[in-house]
Structure formats: structure tokens, C-alpha cells
């Protein structure tokens, strides 16, 4: 078992209150990151899924503030049901041919803390709206697998499909207007 290997030593998580984040561009660790969503169907149950392809930019300046951007590639929509996923990607709903990405950009650099908010502009298909994410910082830890320090955070927020003109013909009773977003992001120190 891998826990008996070089990772079996005691791990001590360091939080941002114990250290400053190294300046520069932190790299997305896509193997340990996820962009998930939940949407209510028929008002009676939730459909959960993920986007399998996304990019993120996290650049820390000399004052310790981070400029944050992310792009989600909508053609990577995945609920584990091929038929449903193809329909959601179609012109009936996401219309990934016309709207290939969803882009988030924080309106200003943020100071990372144990818990904080990021307000940013979300752009989807030419429509831009503000969205606020609630963030829980996980801290920084050296990963013995690559010998580098990794930082992690979880963020949650909600977007309304009506604000982005997604599936305007589909009533909210069939597919809820609110879509919950859950991000688990791990970054590699520069």
C-alpha cells in the first residue's frame, strides 16, 4: 500500500497564518483538482456532475495577494450518462459549439486566509455577470511524490442559467435555474 512508502511519515499541514505564499505563478495540479456541479431536476432530485477539462491561473504578488482566473471547457461536461451528457452539450442547453468555455476572473487580487470570498466576473457566451465564491483554504503541504509544495482550497458558489441565457425554453420546474458549483483546487508552488 502506498502509505507504507515514502509518504508514510507524519504530515503537518501549514496554513497561511503560519507562512506567506511564495510569489509567482502557481501551477494547477489537475490530477488533484475537480470542478463539480449540482442541479435540481424536476424539483425532486439532484443531478451531480463535473467538468473534466479546466485551467486555472493563481499568481501571488509581492504583497501576498493572489490574482485568480479560471476557464472551464464546457465540452467536458460529464454526469456519467453519455446520452444525457450529449443532450446537455447540444444547442438545447449549453450549446458548446457557440459557448465553448465559461471564464471566471477575480475582480481584484485577494489575500488568502483560512476562509475568504472571491468576487469575480463570469463570462459565458458573451454574457458577463458577477459571481461570489465562498472559499476554504486548506493550507500548504510538501508532496513527497514530486518533492514540491502544494496548496489547496475548496470553493462553492451558485450561478443562474437564466442570467447567462442558457436553455431559456426549459422551465425551472424541469431544470432548476440555480446551479451549485463546487471547486476543489490544488496548486503547485512556483
C-alpha positions in Angstrom: 0.0 0.0 0.0 1.3 3.5 -0.9 1.0 4.7 2.7 3.9 2.4 3.6 6.1 4.1 1.0 7.9 7.4 1.2 4.7 9.2 2.2 4.2 7.3 5.4 5.8 9.9 7.6 3.9 12.4 9.7 2.3 15.1 7.6 1.9 18.6 9.1 -0.3 21.0 7.2 0.8 24.6 7.2 -1.9 27.2 6.9 -1.5 30.7 5.5 -1.4 32.2 9.0 1.8 30.2 9.6 3.5 31.3 6.4 3.4 33.5 3.3 2.7 32.1 -0.1 5.6 32.2 -2.5 5.3 34.9 -5.1 4.8 33.9 -8.7 2.5 31.8 -10.8 1.3 28.6 -9.0 0.6 25.7 -11.4 -2.7 23.9 -11.4 -2.3 20.2 -10.3 -5.1 18.9 -12.4 -4.7 15.3 -11.1 -5.8 16.5 -7.6 -8.4 19.1 -8.6 -12.0 19.0 -9.6 -14.8 21.2 -10.9 -18.2 19.8 -9.8 -21.8 21.0 -10.1 -25.2 20.1 -8.8 -28.5 20.9 -10.5 -32.0 20.0 -9.4 -34.1 18.0 -11.9 -37.9 18.2 -11.9 -37.6 19.8 -8.5 -37.4 16.4 -6.8 -33.8 15.2 -7.2 -30.3 16.4 -7.8 -28.1 15.6 -10.8 -24.4 15.8 -10.0 -21.5 16.0 -12.4 -18.2 17.5 -13.3 -16.2 19.3 -15.9 -13.2 17.2 -16.8 -11.2 19.9 -18.5 -10.4 23.3 -16.9 -7.5 25.6 -16.5 -6.6 28.0 -13.6 -4.2 30.9 -13.1 -3.2 31.7 -9.5 -0.5 34.4 -9.3 0.8 35.7 -6.0 2.3 39.2 -5.9 4.9 40.6 -3.6 2.2 41.8 -1.1 0.8 38.2 -0.8 -2.3 38.9 -2.8 -3.4 36.4 -5.5 -4.8 37.2 -8.9 -7.1 34.4 -9.9 -8.6 33.3 -13.2 -10.1 30.0 -14.4 -11.6 28.6 -17.6 -13.9 25.6 -17.8 -14.2 23.8 -21.1 -17.9 23.1 -21.4 -17.5 20.2 -23.9 -16.0 18.2 -21.0 -19.4 18.2 -19.2 -19.8 14.8 -17.6 -22.6 13.2 -15.4 -21.6 9.6 -16.2 -24.6 9.3 -18.6 -23.5 9.5 -22.2 -27.0 10.2 -23.6 -27.7 13.0 -21.1 -24.3 14.5 -21.5 -24.6 14.7 -25.3 -28.0 16.4 -24.9 -26.7 18.9 -22.4 -23.8 19.8 -24.7 -26.2 20.4 -27.6 -27.9 23.6 -28.7 -30.9 22.7 -26.5 -28.9 23.5 -23.3 -25.2 24.5 -23.1 -24.7 24.9 -26.8 -20.9 24.2 -26.6 -20.4 25.0 -30.3 -21.4 28.6 -29.6 -20.3 28.7 -25.9 -17.2 26.6 -25.6 -16.0 28.0 -22.3 -17.0 29.5 -19.1 -14.4 32.0 -17.8 -14.0 33.4 -14.3 -11.7 36.3 -13.4 -11.5 37.8 -9.9 -12.3 41.5 -10.0 -9.3 42.2 -7.8 -6.4 40.3 -6.2 -7.4 38.5 -2.9 -5.5 37.9 0.3 -5.7 34.2 1.1 -6.9 33.4 4.6 -8.5 30.4 6.3 -11.9 31.4 4.9 -12.5 34.2 2.4 -14.6 35.3 -0.6 -13.6 35.8 -4.2 -15.9 38.0 -6.3 -15.3 37.7 -10.0 -16.8 38.1 -13.4 -18.1 35.0 -15.1 -18.3 35.1 -18.8 -20.4 32.6 -20.8 -21.3 33.1 -24.4 -20.7 36.8 -24.4 -22.7 37.4 -21.2 -20.7 38.6 -18.2 -22.2 38.6 -14.6 -20.6 38.9 -11.1 -20.3 35.7 -9.0 -19.1 35.4 -5.5 -17.4 32.2 -4.3 -17.0 31.2 -0.6 -13.5 29.7 -0.2 -12.0 27.5 2.5 -8.2 27.4 2.4 -6.6 24.0 3.0 -3.1 25.2 3.5 0.2 24.2 2.0 2.0 20.8 2.3 5.0 19.3 0.7 4.1 16.3 -1.6 6.8 13.8 -1.3 5.7 12.3 -4.6 7.2 15.2 -6.5 9.1 17.0 -3.8 7.2 20.2 -4.3 4.9 22.2 -2.0 1.2 22.1 -2.9 -1.5 24.4 -1.8 -5.2 23.6 -1.8 -8.6 25.2 -1.4 -12.3 24.4 -1.8 -14.8 26.9 -3.1 -18.5 27.0 -3.5 -20.9 29.3 -5.3 -24.1 29.5 -7.4 -24.8 30.7 -10.9 -28.2 31.1 -12.5 -28.6 29.7 -16.0 -31.2 32.4 -16.8 -28.6 35.2 -16.3 -26.4 33.6 -19.0 -29.3 32.8 -21.4 -28.7 29.0 -21.1 -31.7 26.9 -22.1 -34.3 29.8 -21.8 -37.0 27.5 -23.2 -36.5 25.0 -20.4 -38.8 25.8 -17.4 -37.2 26.0 -13.9 -39.7 23.3 -12.8 -37.9 20.9 -15.1 -34.3 22.0 -14.6 -33.6 24.4 -11.8 -32.3 27.9 -12.6 -29.7 27.7 -9.8 -26.6 25.6 -10.4 -24.3 24.9 -7.4 -20.6 24.9 -8.2 -18.0 23.1 -6.1 -14.3 23.5 -6.7 -11.5 21.5 -5.2 -8.3 23.0 -6.4 -4.7 22.0 -5.7 -1.8 24.2 -6.9 1.9 23.6 -7.1 4.3 26.2 -5.8 6.5 28.1 -8.4 
